Amino acid sequence: MTTARNTHLNAAHARPHTSTRPATRQSTLGSGIATDSGYIGKPTCDKCRTDEFIYLESYIPPTYRHDGSLSALGEVAYTCTRCEDFSAHSVPVTWTPPGWYLG
């Protein structure tokens, strides 16, 4: 059996193979903080493995549609005061900062 050769395929038109993962960071609404849209979790320092030294920079609560379904997850930005590592990402719907309420 003979297979046809693709004469239109050219190395100039081929996509380069990259082993790096595409960026998943996006900007939050007007805050100028980049968040990792792929990670959802409670604020915890990756280096210290604790939330004991977390200083909350900002919190954007989740938004809901008129029918009550979730429109967007809440977002948090924080710094670990122990190692000075900054992070920002989405948080679970059930998480809010201690003592936080809509008022």
C-alpha positions, 0 to 999 in steps of 0.5 A: 500500500502506498500513501500519498505525500502531502506536498502542501505541508511546509515547515514554515507553516507548522506550529512549533512544539512547546512543552510549556503550559500556556499561561492561565493568568488573567487580570481581575476587574479593575484591581490590576492584580493578576490571578491564577484562574486555574487554581481555586483554594483557601489562602495558604502560603505555598512556602510556609504551608500555613495560613497563619501569617497571611495578610489579606490585600484584597477580596472580591466576593463571588457574583451571582446571576439573577437566577441564583447560579454562580457567575464568577468565583470570588478572588483573593490577593494576599501576602505571607508576612513570614516569607513575603511571598505574594499570591492571588487566585480564586477562592471556593464559594464557601470561603470568605475572610474571617469577620467579613460580611456584606453590610 
